[in-house]
Amino acid sequence: MEAYEKVLRRIEGDGFTFSGEKLAFGQREIIVVGHICGPYGQKPSLGKVNDIQEMKEECETQTEGVMVLGSM
């Protein structure tokens, strides 16, 4: 039996459920809440960085930018 099968059986045996659609084994990186996570740690996803840069262009003051980011 493969190691991931053992993990899945244990999770299932403990009463947990998971979505096969969202489940990903053997991935080098995954995206979690706008961050790319991997063996090196985490970094912001390019989409998140682009969104922040666009907001920066639209905000006139630092306070306005903080208010926008705080509402996300």
C-alpha angles and dihedrals in degrees: 000000000000120000093245090053089056090051092049092048092050092049090049092045090054090057098254121138130206139183114252087203091061098035116106125177126184095023117148091207136016132189116236120178094332096318129106109225125196144138089295094057125254138317133175116273117248090246091056092048091049092049091052092048091051091049090049090058092049098046117083098195136030090241091056089051092051090050091052093048092046091056094055 
